[in-house]
Amino acid sequence: MGEIRVGTASWTDRTLLQSGWYPPEASTPARRLQFYASRFPLVEVDATYYALPAEQIAASWAARTPAGFTFNVKAFSLFTQHPTRIAALPADLRPAAQQAGKDPVYLRQVDPAVADQAWDRFLAALEPLRRAGKLGVILLQFPRWFPISRASKDYILSCARRAAPDPVCIEFRNRTWMTPDNQQETLKFLSDHDLPYVSVDMPQGHPDSIPPVLAATADLAVIRLHGHSQKWTSKDIHERFGYRYSDAELSEWTPRISTLAGLADRTSVLFNNCYSDYAQVNAQQLATLLGV
């Protein structure tokens, strides 16, 4: 069985800070990250979806964590064809983006040169993590309006080429990729190009629902656990992800994750139920069950 790493998709959420999970002495950003990294070997950076990262911030992350710690990084919203606020772009790129006359803007509405510059700066800012051997994988989470098609596959490959040699992993939110008719085609496409599929656990019955299929399509397997909130469609992110997995649910996941880990060299499991200390507590519980 390959290595399994368990972590969470946030260490700075406001409700986490209020939950009491951090001890009183972890009273600064530096101490909180150090405390987190003493409990888990892996974290996902979500802030990079909302704004391009800064190199000095990435350098501080590298400096505050032990050797072998891993940061997975969520791709900037523009790259995955999500709406992007003009203010989220660097100041010198905003005038060109504003020519679209929209705010937020989509990738198709901006000058390709803006996207090129954004990619260059995104990747350059990750250099401290890369140099420290702490950069894991770049998460490309595509939206519910990104269906299976030749054009979509070509775009995924273009993103992977753009990020190379940094690895990317692929998460879908459009059901057409994983319908019974298309599932094997999707997984074969990813496997043929050595792209890790992101297996998900999430509420079912919604337009963006993807079934909880576990699959290894590369040396790295990734699982993201979003919970089963009854308010999945809420615009309040804490209502959307405010779900705590029960002991029974985690016990059911344990053998499935172990089986997946037998098909990959490395398996990353990330809890994205980021409300209060739910993700951290569930991650600790699962790590204990898995013996990692």
Salt bridges, closest charged atoms under 4 A:
GLU3 OE2 - ARG5 NE 3.10
ASP13 OD1 - HIS238 NE2 3.06
GLU44 OE2 - ARG224 NH2 2.65
ASP46 OD1 - LYS74 NZ 3.56
ASP92 OD2 - ARG121 NH2 2.66
ASP116 OD1 - ARG162 NH1 2.99
ASP120 OD1 - ARG162 NH2 2.74
GLU127 OE1 - ARG130 NH1 2.69
GLU127 OE2 - ARG131 NH1 3.64
ASP154 OD1 - ARG150 NH1 3.50
ASP166 OD2 - ARG130 NH2 2.70
GLU171 OE2 - ARG173 NH2 3.20
GLU171 OE1 - ARG224 NH1 2.52
GLU171 OE2 - HIS226 NE2 2.95
GLU185 OE2 - LYS153 NZ 2.54
ASP192 OD2 - LYS188 NZ 2.76
ASP201 OD2 - HIS228 NE2 2.84
ASP208 OD2 - ARG240 NH2 3.46
GLU239 OE2 - LYS231 NZ 3.92
